[in-house]
Amino acid sequence: MAYVDDFPTDARIVRWNLLVAFTALGIGGLFGMIQALHRTDVFRGFVSSADYYSVLTGHGVLLALFFTIFALCGLFTWGVTKSLDRPLPSARFTMAWFGFMFVGALTATVTILGGLVPSMPFNADVLYTFYAPMQAHPAFYTGLVLFIVGTWMAGFDWFRTYWRWRGDNPGERIPLQTFMVLVTMLMWYISSAGVAVEVLFFLLPWSLGIIESVDPLLTRTLFWYFGHPVVYFWLMPAYFIWYTVLPKLAGGRLFSDPLARVVFVLFLLLSTPVGFHHQYTDPGIPEGFKFIAMTNTMFLLLPSFLTAFTVVASIEHGARQRGGSGRLSWLRKLPWDEPAFAGCALAGLMFAAGGFSGIINAGMNINYLVHNTLWVPGHFHLTVGTASALTFMAIGYWLFPQITGKRLRLRSVATVQPYIWFVGMTLMSNAMHRAGLAGIPRRTAEPQYDAVTFQGVVGGVSEMRLQIAIGGVFLFLGLMLFLLVIFATWLGGSRTAPLRVNGTLPTPLSGPEHSPKILDNLKLWTAIAIVLIVLAYGLPLSAMLADGLFAPGSPPIPV
């Protein structure tokens, strides 16, 4: 039986979360293509250069926050209820957190879109990072507050489901999918506190005129305290899929449940005390604490390498179960014509490339060469733009029949779509990285200057611009094909009979019984994570606050 038959109420909330996520993906993806064509000077007929920054803000907020987190909420609701084999406790409470998130996201989005309509009295051209001294309309910050509160309520809903399961199953190991959800949410509670303080106590009162000025360095620090962990908040649902579903799609089993738990614990410990590596050029932070952030960031390579080993080993097991042999020829036995598998596998491959460029971002001395250039969006388009986005799209092909009870439609289109996205991202990200090495800036509508000539390290600047534009068009085409398949499946007639779907996930080759129970001690790991954060942030924050909460203050810069 399909998931919708066992959990009809929870399947509905999963569908609604994914509906909002993919709608945000569609709008944000359109904005992304407009950006690619505009800043490369291929076509500037969509928006003016002044309105470009509203499009840029919408692209970042809709994709990096709303698409990823609504997708996370849908996947985590499915994972918790499926792995614990019980529904969420209260449909009303579940609808409440979804409502908070939806209203908050809608409010912030409308405020951003207001910047494209001159007659509208509100706008939010403050970019995805939205810290001072640029100021948005209060509605934008209010929307963010509602959205974040909704995510906190969602996490409580999943914890409450787990606590009830624990009451009925004392002494049992936490099922792996639920373990991953709980650890991810603990990381989110810790890290999102920073942006909540920034918005509630500084930016919102500032935009309302209650306070005249804020300290830009303090608000930047509070944002980046949250800003790097949110990267893992995007990625951990992708890891959740790679560890628990991808081995099944490959025809095998997860290589090691214990290694998966270790990886998520490491993310909880290390993802937050690294935010200063986004502030290497900020003069108000001691160099020693930037060095600590760099060191902590390098430690984050460990869970990524462990994931590469475990996931590839799991996929190889599946290929050999299908008859594969040899050192590499087993790759040919993998189901590359299955869109769910192909999308997840290509996303993981692209994430490996993003990891290598991330090492450059993490290093203090090398970072100065690429800071604020196109290298940076080239990097995070490999991470959130492919590792997360392509995984979420790919798993939609596998999950939608289970949450709707309908067979996947337009399968041939679905088979081609991941490869179109992969080619588009390869073109665009490659050119972005090379353009960054040439010093071409990011976040600019017209990076062509009369007095400055950029020299390409590999290839010419004109070729890079063309490649970015072509890549952006390919990505938008892949996105439209995905939405066509999903909405054709969703809206494609009524369900006539129960759909038999094998949604059961196979047991790992090495199960939880092969790992120490201390891995499931969430209180211990949370306490250690907080201690590490205090060590990394305590003294720098106290120095920033020494002159007062709002000093040295800055008035809003009009945008």
NUGUGU-629122 format. One record per residue (C-alpha): y, x, z. Coordinates in steps of 0.02 Angstrom, whole numbers. Layout:
# residues N
<pt yy="Y" xx="X" zz="Z"/>
...
END
This chain:
# residues 559
<pt yy="0" xx="0" zz="0"/>
<pt yy="179" xx="54" zz="-29"/>
<pt yy="300" xx="102" zz="110"/>
<pt yy="397" xx="-60" zz="79"/>
<pt yy="242" xx="-160" zz="127"/>
<pt yy="218" xx="-69" zz="293"/>
<pt yy="402" xx="-55" zz="341"/>
<pt yy="502" xx="-187" zz="244"/>
<pt yy="658" xx="-180" zz="355"/>
<pt yy="664" xx="9" zz="359"/>
<pt yy="631" xx="18" zz="171"/>
<pt yy="787" xx="-87" zz="146"/>
<pt yy="896" xx="33" zz="246"/>
<pt yy="821" xx="180" zz="151"/>
<pt yy="865" xx="95" zz="-13"/>
<pt yy="1042" xx="57" zz="42"/>
<pt yy="1072" xx="235" zz="99"/>
<pt yy="1007" xx="303" zz="-65"/>
<pt yy="1108" xx="176" zz="-164"/>
<pt yy="1270" xx="235" zz="-82"/>
<pt yy="1216" xx="417" zz="-100"/>
<pt yy="1181" xx="404" zz="-286"/>
<pt yy="1339" xx="303" zz="-316"/>
<pt yy="1439" xx="442" zz="-234"/>
<pt yy="1342" xx="566" zz="-340"/>
<pt yy="1391" xx="474" zz="-498"/>
<pt yy="1577" xx="467" zz="-457"/>
<pt yy="1581" xx="645" zz="-391"/>
<pt yy="1484" xx="707" zz="-541"/>
<pt yy="1610" xx="627" zz="-660"/>
<pt yy="1749" xx="714" zz="-565"/>
<pt yy="1653" xx="877" zz="-581"/>
<pt yy="1644" xx="865" zz="-771"/>
<pt yy="1830" xx="824" zz="-778"/>
<pt yy="1866" xx="980" zz="-675"/>
<pt yy="1756" xx="1090" zz="-783"/>
<pt yy="1842" xx="1033" zz="-943"/>
<pt yy="2018" xx="1037" zz="-869"/>
<pt yy="2024" xx="1206" zz="-786"/>
<pt yy="1940" xx="1291" zz="-936"/>
<pt yy="2073" xx="1213" zz="-1049"/>
<pt yy="1939" xx="1136" zz="-1159"/>
<pt yy="2004" xx="958" zz="-1133"/>
<pt yy="2146" xx="903" zz="-1019"/>
<pt yy="2162" xx="722" zz="-1072"/>
<pt yy="2078" xx="644" zz="-920"/>
<pt yy="2206" xx="688" zz="-786"/>
<pt yy="2366" xx="786" zz="-768"/>
<pt yy="2365" xx="954" zz="-680"/>
<pt yy="2453" xx="872" zz="-531"/>
<pt yy="2315" xx="741" zz="-516"/>
<pt yy="2182" xx="875" zz="-536"/>
<pt yy="2188" xx="904" zz="-349"/>
<pt yy="2145" xx="723" zz="-310"/>
<pt yy="1995" xx="743" zz="-426"/>
<pt yy="1949" xx="907" zz="-341"/>
<pt yy="1960" xx="828" zz="-168"/>
<pt yy="1855" xx="680" zz="-224"/>
<pt yy="1725" xx="793" zz="-303"/>
<pt yy="1704" xx="894" zz="-143"/>
<pt yy="1708" xx="753" zz="-16"/>
<pt yy="1600" xx="631" zz="-114"/>
<pt yy="1466" xx="759" zz="-154"/>
<pt yy="1468" xx="881" zz="-8"/>
<pt yy="1485" xx="748" zz="128"/>
<pt yy="1447" xx="571" zz="70"/>
<pt yy="1310" xx="600" zz="-60"/>
<pt yy="1216" xx="728" zz="42"/>
<pt yy="1225" xx="640" zz="210"/>
<pt yy="1185" xx="465" zz="148"/>
<pt yy="1035" xx="541" zz="56"/>
<pt yy="987" xx="630" zz="217"/>
<pt yy="995" xx="466" zz="314"/>
<pt yy="882" xx="380" zz="188"/>
<pt yy="755" xx="522" zz="186"/>
<pt yy="756" xx="546" zz="374"/>
<pt yy="734" xx="360" zz="408"/>
<pt yy="583" xx="363" zz="291"/>
<pt yy="515" xx="523" zz="371"/>
<pt yy="532" xx="466" zz="552"/>
<pt yy="455" xx="294" zz="527"/>
<pt yy="317" xx="361" zz="414"/>
<pt yy="267" xx="509" zz="523"/>
<pt yy="275" xx="411" zz="688"/>
<pt yy="197" xx="258" zz="605"/>
<pt yy="322" xx="140" zz="687"/>
<pt yy="483" xx="54" zz="632"/>
<pt yy="655" xx="91" zz="700"/>
<pt yy="679" xx="-6" zz="864"/>
<pt yy="825" xx="-120" zz="816"/>
<pt yy="874" xx="-181" zz="643"/>
<pt yy="1047" xx="-229" zz="711"/>
<pt yy="1081" xx="-55" zz="777"/>
<pt yy="1020" xx="22" zz="616"/>
<pt yy="1136" xx="-89" zz="515"/>
<pt yy="1278" xx="-42" zz="634"/>
<pt yy="1266" xx="145" zz="600"/>
<pt yy="1247" xx="114" zz="414"/>
<pt yy="1401" xx="2" zz="421"/>
<pt yy="1504" xx="134" zz="513"/>
<pt yy="1457" xx="265" zz="385"/>
<pt yy="1488" xx="151" zz="236"/>
<pt yy="1657" xx="87" zz="294"/>
<pt yy="1711" xx="263" zz="340"/>
<pt yy="1657" xx="335" zz="173"/>
<pt yy="1737" xx="192" zz="77"/>
<pt yy="1902" xx="210" zz="172"/>
<pt yy="1911" xx="398" zz="141"/>
<pt yy="1863" xx="378" zz="-43"/>
<pt yy="1994" xx="243" zz="-77"/>
<pt yy="2125" xx="354" zz="5"/>
<pt yy="2078" xx="499" zz="-107"/>
<pt yy="2080" xx="390" zz="-263"/>
<pt yy="2252" xx="328" zz="-212"/>
<pt yy="2318" xx="498" zz="-265"/>
<pt yy="2278" xx="452" zz="-445"/>
<pt yy="2385" xx="294" zz="-439"/>
<pt yy="2572" xx="330" zz="-418"/>
<pt yy="2607" xx="158" zz="-346"/>
<pt yy="2482" xx="179" zz="-205"/>
<pt yy="2562" xx="222" zz="-35"/>
<pt yy="2419" xx="336" zz="18"/>
<pt yy="2331" xx="493" zz="-44"/>
<pt yy="2225" xx="636" zz="20"/>
<pt yy="2249" xx="785" zz="-97"/>
<pt yy="2191" xx="904" zz="40"/>
<pt yy="2030" xx="968" zz="-41"/>
<pt yy="1858" xx="963" zz="37"/>
<pt yy="1909" xx="1079" zz="179"/>
<pt yy="2054" xx="964" zz="232"/>
<pt yy="2123" xx="1076" zz="371"/>
<pt yy="2308" xx="1103" zz="410"/>
<pt yy="2441" xx="1132" zz="352"/>
<pt yy="2401" xx="1013" zz="207"/>
<pt yy="2410" xx="835" zz="270"/>
<pt yy="2323" xx="676" zz="211"/>
<pt yy="2360" xx="493" zz="246"/>
<pt yy="2294" xx="434" zz="417"/>
<pt yy="2169" xx="320" zz="329"/>
<pt yy="2077" xx="474" zz="265"/>
<pt yy="2053" xx="545" zz="439"/>
<pt yy="2008" xx="373" zz="508"/>
<pt yy="1873" xx="357" zz="376"/>
<pt yy="1803" xx="527" zz="423"/>
<pt yy="1797" xx="478" zz="607"/>
<pt yy="1701" xx="318" zz="569"/>
<pt yy="1582" xx="412" zz="456"/>
<pt yy="1542" xx="548" zz="584"/>
<pt yy="1517" xx="419" zz="723"/>
<pt yy="1396" xx="329" zz="608"/>
<pt yy="1294" xx="489" zz="584"/>
<pt yy="1286" xx="513" zz="773"/>
<pt yy="1222" xx="335" zz="793"/>
<pt yy="1091" xx="366" zz="658"/>
<pt yy="1029" xx="519" zz="750"/>
<pt yy="1017" xx="419" zz="911"/>
<pt yy="916" xx="288" zz="818"/>
<pt yy="790" xx="420" zz="764"/>
<pt yy="783" xx="499" zz="937"/>
<pt yy="756" xx="328" zz="1015"/>
<pt yy="611" xx="296" zz="897"/>
<pt yy="537" xx="464" zz="947"/>
<pt yy="559" xx="431" zz="1133"/>
<pt yy="463" xx="268" zz="1117"/>
<pt yy="326" xx="357" zz="1020"/>
<pt yy="320" xx="492" zz="1154"/>
<pt yy="297" xx="360" zz="1288"/>
<pt yy="142" xx="299" zz="1197"/>
<pt yy="80" xx="474" zz="1152"/>
<pt yy="108" xx="592" zz="1300"/>
<pt yy="52" xx="768" zz="1267"/>
<pt yy="43" xx="750" zz="1078"/>
<pt yy="131" xx="874" zz="966"/>
<pt yy="284" xx="804" zz="878"/>
<pt yy="236" xx="759" zz="698"/>
<pt yy="311" xx="889" zz="581"/>
<pt yy="429" xx="773" zz="486"/>
<pt yy="498" xx="699" zz="647"/>
<pt yy="515" xx="874" zz="722"/>
<pt yy="620" xx="926" zz="572"/>
<pt yy="731" xx="772" zz="588"/>
<pt yy="761" xx="796" zz="774"/>
<pt yy="802" xx="982" zz="759"/>
<pt yy="920" xx="948" zz="614"/>
<pt yy="1012" xx="815" zz="713"/>
<pt yy="1027" xx="927" zz="866"/>
<pt yy="1111" xx="1056" zz="754"/>
<pt yy="1223" xx="918" zz="685"/>
<pt yy="1276" xx="855" zz="857"/>
<pt yy="1324" xx="1031" zz="910"/>
<pt yy="1417" xx="1077" zz="751"/>
<pt yy="1502" xx="912" zz="708"/>
<pt yy="1586" xx="915" zz="878"/>
<pt yy="1706" xx="1044" zz="805"/>
<pt yy="1766" xx="937" zz="660"/>
<pt yy="1772" xx="784" zz="774"/>
<pt yy="1892" xx="875" zz="890"/>
<pt yy="1994" xx="938" zz="742"/>
<pt yy="2015" xx="764" zz="667"/>
<pt yy="2032" xx="658" zz="825"/>
<pt yy="2145" xx="771" zz="929"/>
<pt yy="2245" xx="861" zz="796"/>
<pt yy="2244" xx="797" zz="617"/>
<pt yy="2245" xx="610" zz="648"/>
<pt yy="2385" xx="612" zz="780"/>
<pt yy="2479" xx="736" zz="669"/>
<pt yy="2467" xx="621" zz="517"/>
<pt yy="2525" xx="473" zz="623"/>
<pt yy="2678" xx="570" zz="683"/>
<pt yy="2621" xx="573" zz="864"/>
<pt yy="2630" xx="763" zz="864"/>
<pt yy="2749" xx="862" zz="754"/>
<pt yy="2647" xx="1016" zz="716"/>
<pt yy="2474" xx="1092" zz="735"/>
<pt yy="2406" xx="1269" zz="738"/>
<pt yy="2332" xx="1302" zz="564"/>
<pt yy="2220" xx="1443" zz="627"/>
<pt yy="2146" xx="1333" zz="763"/>
<pt yy="2110" xx="1188" zz="643"/>
<pt yy="2035" xx="1308" zz="516"/>
<pt yy="1924" xx="1381" zz="651"/>
<pt yy="1867" xx="1209" zz="710"/>
<pt yy="1830" xx="1161" zz="530"/>
<pt yy="1727" xx="1316" zz="493"/>
<pt yy="1637" xx="1300" zz="659"/>
<pt yy="1571" xx="1142" zz="574"/>
<pt yy="1589" xx="1201" zz="394"/>
<pt yy="1445" xx="1323" zz="387"/>
<pt yy="1317" xx="1220" zz="485"/>
<pt yy="1354" xx="1074" zz="369"/>
<pt yy="1282" xx="1184" zz="230"/>
<pt yy="1117" xx="1179" zz="323"/>
<pt yy="1140" xx="994" zz="355"/>
<pt yy="1134" xx="978" zz="165"/>
<pt yy="990" xx="1101" zz="147"/>
<pt yy="874" xx="1051" zz="289"/>
<pt yy="830" xx="884" zz="207"/>
<pt yy="783" xx="985" zz="52"/>
<pt yy="677" xx="1098" zz="163"/>
<pt yy="604" xx="939" zz="239"/>
<pt yy="547" xx="889" zz="64"/>
<pt yy="489" xx="1062" zz="10"/>
<pt yy="382" xx="1084" zz="165"/>
<pt yy="305" xx="911" zz="180"/>
<pt yy="304" xx="829" zz="7"/>
<pt yy="310" xx="969" zz="-122"/>
<pt yy="138" xx="1039" zz="-75"/>
<pt yy="64" xx="865" zz="-107"/>
<pt yy="154" xx="854" zz="-274"/>
<pt yy="79" xx="1024" zz="-320"/>
<pt yy="-94" xx="960" zz="-278"/>
<pt yy="-118" xx="1060" zz="-120"/>
<pt yy="-71" xx="1068" zz="64"/>
<pt yy="64" xx="1148" zz="170"/>
<pt yy="17" xx="1327" zz="206"/>
<pt yy="81" xx="1333" zz="386"/>
<pt yy="149" xx="1199" zz="501"/>
<pt yy="194" xx="1330" zz="635"/>
<pt yy="301" xx="1430" zz="513"/>
<pt yy="394" xx="1271" zz="463"/>
<pt yy="435" xx="1237" zz="646"/>
<pt yy="493" xx="1416" zz="674"/>
<pt yy="610" xx="1402" zz="524"/>
<pt yy="694" xx="1245" zz="589"/>
<pt yy="713" xx="1318" zz="764"/>
<pt yy="796" xx="1472" zz="687"/>
<pt yy="918" xx="1360" zz="593"/>
<pt yy="961" xx="1271" zz="756"/>
<pt yy="995" xx="1438" zz="842"/>
<pt yy="1086" xx="1531" zz="704"/>
<pt yy="1177" xx="1408" zz="591"/>
<pt yy="1330" xx="1376" zz="701"/>
<pt yy="1387" xx="1546" zz="773"/>
<pt yy="1426" xx="1610" zz="597"/>
<pt yy="1582" xx="1513" zz="547"/>
<pt yy="1699" xx="1663" zz="557"/>
<pt yy="1620" xx="1733" zz="400"/>
<pt yy="1724" xx="1601" zz="309"/>
<pt yy="1880" xx="1674" zz="391"/>
<pt yy="1867" xx="1859" zz="353"/>
<pt yy="2044" xx="1859" zz="282"/>
<pt yy="2120" xx="1764" zz="429"/>
<pt yy="2226" xx="1889" zz="530"/>
<pt yy="2217" xx="1795" zz="696"/>
<pt yy="2032" xx="1829" zz="728"/>
<pt yy="1975" xx="1998" zz="799"/>
<pt yy="1876" xx="2103" zz="677"/>
<pt yy="1736" xx="2126" zz="804"/>
<pt yy="1698" xx="1940" zz="809"/>
<pt yy="1700" xx="1934" zz="620"/>
<pt yy="1570" xx="2073" zz="625"/>
<pt yy="1465" xx="1970" zz="746"/>
<pt yy="1475" xx="1822" zz="627"/>
<pt yy="1421" xx="1934" zz="484"/>
<pt yy="1272" xx="1997" zz="584"/>
<pt yy="1220" xx="1821" zz="633"/>
<pt yy="1235" xx="1766" zz="451"/>
<pt yy="1120" xx="1906" zz="395"/>
<pt yy="992" xx="1846" zz="523"/>
<pt yy="993" xx="1679" zz="432"/>
<pt yy="905" xx="1766" zz="289"/>
<pt yy="747" xx="1765" zz="396"/>
<pt yy="715" xx="1576" zz="391"/>
<pt yy="755" xx="1577" zz="205"/>
<pt yy="628" xx="1715" zz="172"/>
<pt yy="499" xx="1627" zz="281"/>
<pt yy="528" xx="1468" zz="180"/>
<pt yy="507" xx="1559" zz="15"/>
<pt yy="342" xx="1630" zz="74"/>
<pt yy="274" xx="1469" zz="148"/>
<pt yy="326" xx="1352" zz="8"/>
<pt yy="268" xx="1468" zz="-131"/>
<pt yy="101" xx="1493" zz="-41"/>
<pt yy="82" xx="1304" zz="-26"/>
<pt yy="120" xx="1280" zz="-211"/>
<pt yy="-1" xx="1418" zz="-259"/>
<pt yy="-136" xx="1334" zz="-155"/>
<pt yy="-106" xx="1175" zz="-253"/>
<pt yy="-115" xx="1265" zz="-419"/>
<pt yy="-278" xx="1350" zz="-372"/>
<pt yy="-348" xx="1182" zz="-317"/>
<pt yy="-310" xx="1127" zz="-495"/>
<pt yy="-409" xx="1272" zz="-566"/>
<pt yy="-275" xx="1404" zz="-576"/>
<pt yy="-321" xx="1588" zz="-563"/>
<pt yy="-247" xx="1761" zz="-582"/>
<pt yy="-94" xx="1836" zz="-502"/>
<pt yy="33" xx="1730" zz="-597"/>
<pt yy="-64" xx="1628" zz="-724"/>
<pt yy="-94" xx="1495" zz="-589"/>
<pt yy="85" xx="1441" zz="-622"/>
<pt yy="27" xx="1359" zz="-784"/>
<pt yy="-84" xx="1239" zz="-686"/>
<pt yy="62" xx="1162" zz="-592"/>
<pt yy="118" xx="986" zz="-645"/>
<pt yy="278" xx="1037" zz="-735"/>
<pt yy="277" xx="869" zz="-827"/>
<pt yy="294" xx="775" zz="-663"/>
<pt yy="481" xx="751" zz="-632"/>
<pt yy="467" xx="750" zz="-443"/>
<pt yy="375" xx="916" zz="-438"/>
<pt yy="476" xx="998" zz="-576"/>
<pt yy="642" xx="950" zz="-497"/>
<pt yy="594" xx="1013" zz="-324"/>
<pt yy="520" xx="1175" zz="-392"/>
<pt yy="670" xx="1213" zz="-502"/>
<pt yy="786" xx="1173" zz="-356"/>
<pt yy="694" xx="1300" zz="-248"/>
<pt yy="705" xx="1431" zz="-386"/>
<pt yy="892" xx="1403" zz="-403"/>
<pt yy="912" xx="1412" zz="-214"/>
<pt yy="836" xx="1586" zz="-216"/>
<pt yy="975" xx="1642" zz="-335"/>
<pt yy="1103" xx="1558" zz="-221"/>
<pt yy="1033" xx="1654" zz="-74"/>
<pt yy="1065" xx="1820" zz="-159"/>
<pt yy="1246" xx="1775" zz="-198"/>
<pt yy="1262" xx="1713" zz="-19"/>
<pt yy="1222" xx="1888" zz="43"/>
<pt yy="1380" xx="1947" zz="-47"/>
<pt yy="1481" xx="1810" zz="36"/>
<pt yy="1415" xx="1860" zz="207"/>
<pt yy="1460" xx="2045" zz="197"/>
<pt yy="1636" xx="2081" zz="262"/>
<pt yy="1682" xx="2220" zz="141"/>
<pt yy="1603" xx="2144" zz="-15"/>
<pt yy="1669" xx="1971" zz="26"/>
<pt yy="1847" xx="2032" zz="4"/>
<pt yy="1810" xx="2062" zz="-181"/>
<pt yy="1757" xx="1884" zz="-216"/>
<pt yy="1854" xx="1786" zz="-85"/>
<pt yy="1944" xx="1634" zz="-156"/>
<pt yy="1877" xx="1667" zz="-332"/>
<pt yy="1761" xx="1564" zz="-441"/>
<pt yy="1616" xx="1663" zz="-368"/>
<pt yy="1621" xx="1551" zz="-215"/>
<pt yy="1597" xx="1381" zz="-304"/>
<pt yy="1470" xx="1469" zz="-414"/>
<pt yy="1372" xx="1505" zz="-256"/>
<pt yy="1379" xx="1334" zz="-175"/>
<pt yy="1339" xx="1246" zz="-338"/>
<pt yy="1173" xx="1337" zz="-326"/>
<pt yy="1147" xx="1279" zz="-147"/>
<pt yy="1215" xx="1103" zz="-123"/>
<pt yy="1234" xx="1075" zz="-311"/>
<pt yy="1053" xx="1113" zz="-353"/>
<pt yy="945" xx="1156" zz="-201"/>
<pt yy="999" xx="994" zz="-116"/>
<pt yy="1057" xx="883" zz="-260"/>
<pt yy="913" xx="916" zz="-379"/>
<pt yy="787" xx="899" zz="-237"/>
<pt yy="861" xx="731" zz="-186"/>
<pt yy="857" xx="671" zz="-366"/>
<pt yy="680" xx="733" zz="-394"/>
<pt yy="611" xx="655" zz="-236"/>
<pt yy="693" xx="492" zz="-289"/>
<pt yy="569" xx="483" zz="-432"/>
<pt yy="425" xx="492" zz="-308"/>
<pt yy="501" xx="389" zz="-167"/>
<pt yy="582" xx="244" zz="-259"/>
<pt yy="419" xx="160" zz="-309"/>
<pt yy="368" xx="167" zz="-126"/>
<pt yy="528" xx="91" zz="-57"/>
<pt yy="546" xx="-40" zz="-194"/>
<pt yy="365" xx="-79" zz="-236"/>
<pt yy="405" xx="-57" zz="-421"/>
<pt yy="337" xx="68" zz="-545"/>
<pt yy="450" xx="208" zz="-606"/>
<pt yy="530" xx="160" zz="-771"/>
<pt yy="585" xx="272" zz="-915"/>
<pt yy="464" xx="407" zz="-862"/>
<pt yy="493" xx="513" zz="-1017"/>
<pt yy="679" xx="519" zz="-975"/>
<pt yy="638" xx="567" zz="-796"/>
<pt yy="526" xx="708" zz="-859"/>
<pt yy="667" xx="788" zz="-958"/>
<pt yy="808" xx="761" zz="-833"/>
<pt yy="772" xx="904" zz="-707"/>
<pt yy="768" xx="1031" zz="-849"/>
<pt yy="935" xx="972" zz="-919"/>
<pt yy="1012" xx="989" zz="-746"/>
<pt yy="933" xx="1162" zz="-724"/>
<pt yy="1001" xx="1224" zz="-891"/>
<pt yy="1174" xx="1154" zz="-856"/>
<pt yy="1182" xx="1235" zz="-684"/>
<pt yy="1117" xx="1401" zz="-751"/>
<pt yy="1257" xx="1406" zz="-880"/>
<pt yy="1397" xx="1350" zz="-764"/>
<pt yy="1350" xx="1449" zz="-609"/>
<pt yy="1315" xx="1608" zz="-706"/>
<pt yy="1487" xx="1600" zz="-786"/>
<pt yy="1570" xx="1557" zz="-620"/>
<pt yy="1495" xx="1709" zz="-535"/>
<pt yy="1551" xx="1824" zz="-675"/>
<pt yy="1723" xx="1744" zz="-678"/>
<pt yy="1736" xx="1776" zz="-492"/>
<pt yy="1698" xx="1960" zz="-519"/>
<pt yy="1841" xx="1960" zz="-645"/>
<pt yy="1957" xx="1890" zz="-510"/>
<pt yy="1982" xx="1716" zz="-584"/>
<pt yy="2038" xx="1604" zz="-440"/>
<pt yy="1958" xx="1445" zz="-380"/>
<pt yy="2046" xx="1281" zz="-336"/>
<pt yy="2174" xx="1296" zz="-474"/>
<pt yy="2206" xx="1169" zz="-612"/>
<pt yy="2271" xx="1299" zz="-735"/>
<pt yy="2204" xx="1475" zz="-698"/>
<pt yy="2287" xx="1544" zz="-855"/>
<pt yy="2442" xx="1647" zz="-819"/>
<pt yy="2567" xx="1729" zz="-937"/>
<pt yy="2589" xx="1885" zz="-832"/>
<pt yy="2406" xx="1910" zz="-783"/>
<pt yy="2259" xx="1955" zz="-895"/>
<pt yy="2083" xx="1940" zz="-825"/>
<pt yy="1956" xx="2066" zz="-885"/>
<pt yy="1776" xx="2005" zz="-887"/>
<pt yy="1650" xx="2121" zz="-808"/>
<pt yy="1510" xx="2055" zz="-920"/>
<pt yy="1567" xx="1954" zz="-1070"/>
<pt yy="1739" xx="1889" zz="-1110"/>
<pt yy="1844" xx="1764" zz="-1013"/>
<pt yy="1848" xx="1641" zz="-1158"/>
<pt yy="1659" xx="1643" zz="-1165"/>
<pt yy="1650" xx="1611" zz="-976"/>
<pt yy="1766" xx="1461" zz="-990"/>
<pt yy="1665" xx="1388" zz="-1132"/>
<pt yy="1503" xx="1415" zz="-1037"/>
<pt yy="1574" xx="1327" zz="-883"/>
<pt yy="1629" xx="1180" zz="-990"/>
<pt yy="1461" xx="1166" zz="-1080"/>
<pt yy="1368" xx="1182" zz="-915"/>
<pt yy="1474" xx="1045" zz="-837"/>
<pt yy="1437" xx="928" zz="-982"/>
<pt yy="1250" xx="963" zz="-969"/>
<pt yy="1255" xx="927" zz="-782"/>
<pt yy="1344" xx="762" zz="-810"/>
<pt yy="1217" xx="715" zz="-944"/>
<pt yy="1074" xx="755" zz="-825"/>
<pt yy="1158" xx="651" zz="-691"/>
<pt yy="1178" xx="501" zz="-806"/>
<pt yy="995" xx="511" zz="-857"/>
<pt yy="943" xx="514" zz="-675"/>
<pt yy="1049" xx="363" zz="-631"/>
<pt yy="980" xx="272" zz="-783"/>
<pt yy="801" xx="297" zz="-723"/>
<pt yy="837" xx="252" zz="-542"/>
<pt yy="935" xx="94" zz="-576"/>
<pt yy="815" xx="40" zz="-713"/>
<pt yy="674" xx="55" zz="-585"/>
<pt yy="773" xx="-31" zz="-448"/>
<pt yy="839" xx="-175" zz="-553"/>
<pt yy="695" xx="-187" zz="-675"/>
<pt yy="628" xx="-360" zz="-636"/>
<pt yy="545" xx="-434" zz="-484"/>
<pt yy="391" xx="-366" zz="-402"/>
<pt yy="236" xx="-463" zz="-458"/>
<pt yy="98" xx="-379" zz="-357"/>
<pt yy="80" xx="-247" zz="-221"/>
<pt yy="98" xx="-72" zz="-294"/>
<pt yy="-37" xx="48" zz="-241"/>
<pt yy="47" xx="213" zz="-202"/>
<pt yy="-32" xx="359" zz="-114"/>
<pt yy="110" xx="407" zz="1"/>
<pt yy="-4" xx="494" zz="127"/>
<pt yy="41" xx="676" zz="156"/>
<pt yy="-108" xx="796" zz="172"/>
<pt yy="-135" xx="893" zz="333"/>
<pt yy="-75" xx="1075" zz="331"/>
<pt yy="-196" xx="1220" zz="310"/>
<pt yy="-131" xx="1285" zz="476"/>
<pt yy="-85" xx="1141" zz="590"/>
<pt yy="24" xx="1124" zz="745"/>
<pt yy="-124" xx="1167" zz="855"/>
<pt yy="-106" xx="1347" zz="793"/>
<pt yy="68" xx="1366" zz="867"/>
<pt yy="131" xx="1374" zz="1047"/>
<pt yy="191" xx="1210" zz="1120"/>
<pt yy="355" xx="1292" zz="1169"/>
<pt yy="412" xx="1266" zz="989"/>
<pt yy="424" xx="1081" zz="1030"/>
<pt yy="534" xx="1114" zz="1182"/>
<pt yy="695" xx="1049" zz="1103"/>
<pt yy="796" xx="1063" zz="1265"/>
<pt yy="761" xx="1250" zz="1276"/>
<pt yy="813" xx="1287" zz="1096"/>
<pt yy="969" xx="1179" zz="1112"/>
<pt yy="1021" xx="1272" zz="1270"/>
<pt yy="998" xx="1442" zz="1186"/>
<pt yy="1097" xx="1382" zz="1034"/>
<pt yy="1242" xx="1331" zz="1146"/>
<pt yy="1240" xx="1500" zz="1236"/>
<pt yy="1248" xx="1591" zz="1068"/>
<pt yy="1396" xx="1483" zz="1015"/>
<pt yy="1489" xx="1519" zz="1177"/>
<pt yy="1463" xx="1706" zz="1151"/>
<pt yy="1525" xx="1697" zz="970"/>
<pt yy="1672" xx="1579" zz="994"/>
<pt yy="1723" xx="1584" zz="1177"/>
<pt yy="1846" xx="1730" zz="1178"/>
<pt yy="1924" xx="1698" zz="1006"/>
<pt yy="1957" xx="1515" zz="1046"/>
<pt yy="2029" xx="1557" zz="1217"/>
<pt yy="2148" xx="1681" zz="1132"/>
<pt yy="2203" xx="1548" zz="1007"/>
<pt yy="2237" xx="1426" zz="1148"/>
<pt yy="2332" xx="1552" zz="1255"/>
<pt yy="2500" xx="1500" zz="1179"/>
<pt yy="2460" xx="1315" zz="1193"/>
<pt yy="2363" xx="1187" zz="1093"/>
<pt yy="2494" xx="1167" zz="957"/>
<pt yy="2571" xx="1341" zz="949"/>
<pt yy="2609" xx="1427" zz="836"/>
<pt yy="2637" xx="1260" zz="753"/>
<pt yy="2657" xx="1214" zz="572"/>
<pt yy="2733" xx="1056" zz="500"/>
<pt yy="2639" xx="970" zz="359"/>
<pt yy="2651" xx="1046" zz="187"/>
<pt yy="2681" xx="907" zz="59"/>
<pt yy="2546" xx="894" zz="-74"/>
END
